[in-house]
Amino acid sequence: MADDAARKPSGWLNVAVDYGPIIVFLLVYKWIAPGDDSPGSQIVAVVQSTLAFIVAALVALAVSKWKLGRVSPMLWLSTALIVGFGALTIWLRDERFIQLKPTVIYVLFAVALIGGWMRGKALLKTLLGTAFEGLDQAGWLKLSRNWGLFFLVLAGLNEVLRAQLSFENWLWAKLWVFMPLSFLFTFTQIPMLLKHGLASEGLQEEETTPPPTG
């Protein structure tokens, strides 16, 4: 019991684990990116920042296991796709692969959550069961459905932004568009969660962090 208490999830630690790698990606790219727009110099910055992204994602995975005592299925999938699409980006020297990674994650999560909801199974409960104590099954089903639909919106938004923005501006959008949207959406779900049994003490800092959307 003492070990469980020591490993109670921290909201800020969850945020660092989920969003730390993309922040590292952005900072490394900003530091390395050339002042000119030559394709050769640009792809060097993309490759090096992608390598930093992969390393940061693996570190986040290790920190989650060490500090939280577990690695969520979402984090396993996200890290696997970061490594896979990141390796393709480095090998083929094409930034489109790393930009496509979020769309793939969002679609996979959406299909899993909405498919589970249609079968009467709240898959989000398996992923976030300790985060919303007291929530009844109907609440979990609605939350799974809502997050599934939201992930579809994020997938579409990512495709629009990667088609319209430069690589650097797309990176900034990951930080200043996707992260705020995820937190805002999380908070819009609170009234519904309270109606379905979520204890008011469940609305602590650690309970209002959104699922990873990186």
Beta strands, then each sheet from edge to edge (+ up, - down):
end
